[in-house]
Amino acid sequence: MDYLIWAGGALSLTGMIGLVWCVIVVLRAKRKGLDDDQLRAVLQSVLPRNLGALLLSVLGLMLIMVGLFLR
């Protein structure tokens, strides 16, 4: 069951990279000094990716826990 642990770790790491990417995109948009409508558009485009990255992280952590329980 070690493969579940490693797969979960890779999935979690991918999700964390996605979360960091979302933070970087929003910080860049804020530093550009966009007006409210443009900033809202950026946030609306990043939100689904942010939720997807969070889901990947959670699923990866769940795989790790299942792998540890079955070990």
C-alpha positions in Angstrom: 0.0 0.0 0.0 3.0 2.3 -0.2 1.9 3.3 -3.7 -1.2 4.9 -2.2 1.0 7.0 0.1 3.3 8.1 -2.7 0.4 8.8 -5.0 -1.3 10.8 -2.3 1.8 12.8 -1.7 2.2 13.6 -5.3 -1.5 14.7 -5.6 -1.2 16.8 -2.5 2.0 18.4 -3.7 0.3 19.2 -7.1 -2.6 20.8 -5.3 -0.2 22.9 -3.1 1.6 24.1 -6.2 -1.8 25.1 -7.7 -2.7 27.0 -4.5 0.6 28.9 -4.6 0.1 29.7 -8.3 -3.4 31.2 -7.4 -1.9 33.4 -4.7 0.8 34.6 -7.1 -1.7 35.5 -9.8 -3.9 37.4 -7.3 -0.9 39.3 -5.9 0.3 40.3 -9.4 -3.2 41.6 -10.2 -3.3 43.6 -7.0 0.2 45.1 -7.6 -0.9 46.2 -11.1 -3.4 48.5 -9.5 -6.4 47.3 -11.4 -9.7 48.9 -10.8 -12.5 47.0 -9.0 -14.1 45.4 -12.1 -10.8 44.2 -13.5 -9.7 42.8 -10.2 -13.0 41.1 -9.7 -12.6 39.5 -13.2 -9.2 38.2 -12.2 -10.5 36.8 -9.0 -13.5 35.1 -10.7 -11.1 33.5 -13.2 -8.8 32.2 -10.4 -11.5 30.9 -8.1 -12.3 27.7 -9.9 -8.6 26.8 -10.2 -8.2 27.6 -6.5 -11.0 25.3 -5.5 -9.7 22.6 -7.9 -6.2 22.8 -6.3 -7.7 22.7 -2.9 -9.7 19.6 -3.9 -6.5 17.9 -5.2 -4.7 18.6 -1.9 -7.6 17.2 0.1 -7.9 14.1 -2.0 -4.1 13.6 -1.8 -4.2 13.8 2.0 -7.1 11.3 2.0 -5.1 8.9 -0.1 -2.2 9.2 2.3 -4.5 8.4 5.3 -6.0 5.4 3.5 -2.5 4.2 2.6 -1.4 4.5 6.2 -4.4 2.7 7.6 -4.0 -0.1 5.2 -0.3 -0.5 5.8 
